């Protein structure tokens, strides 16, 4: 094999690896807003936030921030359900801070969970001391690629 041919084949292999790695990575975003509330819950539920999730293969890595809660955050979880409906938690996420803070976690999705992500049926939920059944939530949507 000539030196020139080896260089061309090596460059093609590198480009192919980079292209396949890029094709397997997708980014999602969620706007965290208050869960549906009743009049009785108005003093307990408030706040806002945002989260991003990067899917690489079957691994979903989630990072986010929140602020304005009326009581300290206690837990954050990834749930599965169609938009605007509550569903079961499929993974715990780490939450730090009190009424303002961060959340993060990584989850290996199975085929069913990955299908739910593709159908826009995965959401992040933050619970707090005064709202243990949900304070903020937001569904993961594909993030638009800006060029």
KAPEPE-V347486 format. One record per pair of residues at least 4 apart in sequence whose ideal C-beta (glycine too) atoms are under 8 Angstrom apart, sorted by sequence separation. I is the first residue (numbers start at 1). J is the second residue. If there is no record, write none. Layout:
BEGIN
i=I j=J
i=I j=J
END
This chain:
BEGIN
i=1 j=5
i=2 j=6
i=3 j=7
i=4 j=8
i=5 j=9
i=6 j=10
i=7 j=11
i=8 j=12
i=9 j=13
i=10 j=14
i=11 j=15
i=12 j=16
i=13 j=17
i=14 j=18
i=15 j=19
i=16 j=20
i=17 j=21
i=18 j=22
i=19 j=23
i=20 j=24
i=21 j=25
i=37 j=41
i=38 j=42
i=41 j=45
i=55 j=59
i=69 j=73
i=81 j=85
i=97 j=101
i=109 j=113
i=110 j=114
i=111 j=115
i=112 j=116
i=113 j=117
i=114 j=118
i=115 j=119
i=117 j=121
i=127 j=131
i=128 j=132
i=131 j=135
i=1 j=6
i=37 j=42
i=55 j=60
i=56 j=61
i=81 j=86
i=82 j=87
i=96 j=101
i=97 j=102
i=109 j=114
i=116 j=121
i=117 j=122
i=127 j=132
i=130 j=135
i=54 j=60
i=81 j=87
i=95 j=101
i=96 j=102
i=107 j=113
i=116 j=122
i=127 j=133
i=37 j=44
i=53 j=60
i=54 j=61
i=66 j=73
i=79 j=86
i=80 j=87
i=81 j=88
i=95 j=102
i=96 j=103
i=127 j=134
i=128 j=135
i=1 j=9
i=37 j=45
i=53 j=61
i=79 j=87
i=80 j=88
i=95 j=103
i=109 j=117
i=126 j=134
i=127 j=135
i=53 j=62
i=79 j=88
i=94 j=103
i=113 j=122
i=125 j=134
i=126 j=135
i=35 j=45
i=52 j=62
i=53 j=63
i=79 j=89
i=80 j=90
i=93 j=103
i=94 j=104
i=125 j=135
i=126 j=136
i=34 j=45
i=51 j=62
i=52 j=63
i=78 j=89
i=79 j=90
i=93 j=104
i=94 j=105
i=125 j=136
i=126 j=137
i=34 j=46
i=51 j=63
i=52 j=64
i=64 j=76
i=77 j=89
i=78 j=90
i=93 j=105
i=125 j=137
i=34 j=47
i=51 j=64
i=77 j=90
i=78 j=91
i=92 j=105
i=124 j=137
i=34 j=48
i=50 j=64
i=51 j=65
i=77 j=91
i=91 j=105
i=123 j=137
i=124 j=138
i=32 j=47
i=33 j=48
i=49 j=64
i=50 j=65
i=77 j=92
i=78 j=93
i=123 j=138
i=32 j=48
i=49 j=65
i=62 j=78
i=76 j=92
i=77 j=93
i=91 j=107
i=123 j=139
i=124 j=140
i=31 j=48
i=32 j=49
i=49 j=66
i=75 j=92
i=76 j=93
i=90 j=107
i=122 j=139
i=123 j=140
i=31 j=49
i=32 j=50
i=48 j=66
i=49 j=67
i=60 j=78
i=76 j=94
i=121 j=139
i=122 j=140
i=31 j=50
i=32 j=51
i=47 j=66
i=48 j=67
i=76 j=95
i=120 j=139
i=30 j=50
i=47 j=67
i=48 j=68
i=75 j=95
i=120 j=140
i=29 j=50
i=30 j=51
i=47 j=68
i=74 j=95
i=103 j=124
i=120 j=141
i=29 j=51
i=30 j=52
i=46 j=68
i=47 j=69
i=73 j=95
i=29 j=52
i=30 j=53
i=46 j=69
i=47 j=70
i=90 j=113
i=103 j=126
i=117 j=140
i=28 j=52
i=29 j=53
i=46 j=70
i=73 j=97
i=27 j=52
i=28 j=53
i=45 j=70
i=72 j=97
i=73 j=98
i=27 j=53
i=28 j=54
i=44 j=70
i=72 j=98
i=73 j=99
i=27 j=54
i=28 j=55
i=43 j=70
i=44 j=71
i=72 j=99
i=76 j=103
i=78 j=105
i=26 j=54
i=27 j=55
i=71 j=99
i=73 j=101
i=25 j=54
i=26 j=55
i=69 j=98
i=70 j=99
i=76 j=105
i=78 j=107
i=99 j=128
i=25 j=55
i=69 j=99
i=73 j=103
i=25 j=56
i=62 j=93
i=66 j=97
i=68 j=99
i=69 j=100
i=93 j=124
i=95 j=126
i=24 j=56
i=32 j=64
i=67 j=99
i=68 j=100
i=90 j=122
i=24 j=57
i=67 j=100
i=80 j=113
i=30 j=64
i=32 j=66
i=66 j=100
i=67 j=101
i=87 j=121
i=66 j=101
i=65 j=101
i=66 j=102
i=80 j=116
i=87 j=123
i=89 j=125
i=65 j=102
i=66 j=103
i=82 j=119
i=83 j=120
i=64 j=102
i=65 j=103
i=83 j=121
i=63 j=102
i=64 j=103
i=82 j=121
i=63 j=103
i=64 j=104
i=81 j=121
i=83 j=123
i=62 j=103
i=63 j=104
i=80 j=121
i=62 j=104
i=80 j=122
i=81 j=123
i=61 j=104
i=62 j=105
i=79 j=122
i=80 j=123
i=61 j=105
i=62 j=106
i=78 j=122
i=79 j=123
i=61 j=106
i=62 j=107
i=78 j=123
i=79 j=124
i=60 j=106
i=78 j=124
i=79 j=125
i=59 j=106
i=60 j=107
i=77 j=124
i=36 j=84
i=59 j=107
i=60 j=108
i=76 j=124
i=77 j=125
i=86 j=134
i=59 j=108
i=60 j=109
i=76 j=125
i=58 j=108
i=59 j=109
i=76 j=126
i=77 j=127
i=58 j=109
i=75 j=126
i=76 j=127
i=47 j=99
i=51 j=103
i=58 j=110
i=75 j=127
i=73 j=126
i=74 j=127
i=55 j=109
i=73 j=127
i=74 j=128
i=73 j=128
i=74 j=129
i=58 j=114
i=72 j=128
i=83 j=139
i=60 j=117
i=69 j=126
i=71 j=128
i=72 j=129
i=70 j=128
i=71 j=129
i=74 j=132
i=79 j=137
i=55 j=114
i=69 j=128
i=71 j=130
i=64 j=124
i=66 j=126
i=70 j=130
i=71 j=131
i=70 j=131
i=55 j=117
i=62 j=124
i=73 j=135
i=69 j=135
i=69 j=136
i=66 j=136
i=51 j=124
i=49 j=126
i=47 j=126
i=44 j=128
i=45 j=130
i=44 j=130
i=45 j=131
i=43 j=130
i=44 j=131
i=49 j=136
i=51 j=138
i=53 j=140
i=47 j=135
i=48 j=136
i=50 j=138
i=28 j=117
i=45 j=134
i=46 j=135
i=47 j=136
i=49 j=138
i=51 j=140
i=35 j=125
i=41 j=131
i=45 j=135
i=44 j=135
i=52 j=143
i=32 j=124
i=30 j=123
i=30 j=124
i=32 j=126
i=35 j=131
i=35 j=134
i=35 j=135
i=34 j=135
i=35 j=136
i=34 j=136
i=35 j=137
i=33 j=136
i=32 j=136
i=33 j=137
i=32 j=137
i=33 j=138
i=32 j=138
i=31 j=138
i=30 j=138
i=30 j=139
i=30 j=140
i=29 j=140
i=30 j=141
i=28 j=140
i=29 j=141
i=28 j=141
i=28 j=142
i=29 j=143
i=27 j=142
i=28 j=143
i=26 j=142
i=27 j=143
END
